[in-house]
Amino acid sequence: MKNSFKTLSFPELRVKRNELSRKYMDFRFQCIIGHVDNPLQKRELRRQIARLNTLIRQHELARQRESAGVKPQQESAGEKVQKA
């Protein structure tokens, strides 16, 4: 599930974030009422929303760099290790 968001386009990321945000809000209401089977799902939804926010921000920064005419930065050694 972690890597599945990386293949989505920018508009798809925004739609998915809105969908998960609504799902998270509904889940919070269910927690208050007390009809929750898996309370750890709340944490997972929060983390998925955070992943989407990060990817959306990366797309926005890439657009800003493109419009400014700045070349993309080279990957640092830490990023190369993570991708391998």
Secondary structure, DSSP 8 states (H G I E B T S, - for coil): -TGGGGGS-HHHHHHHHHHHHHHHHHHHHHHHHT--S-TTHHHHHHHHHHHHHHHHHHHHHHHHHHHHT-------HHHHHHH-
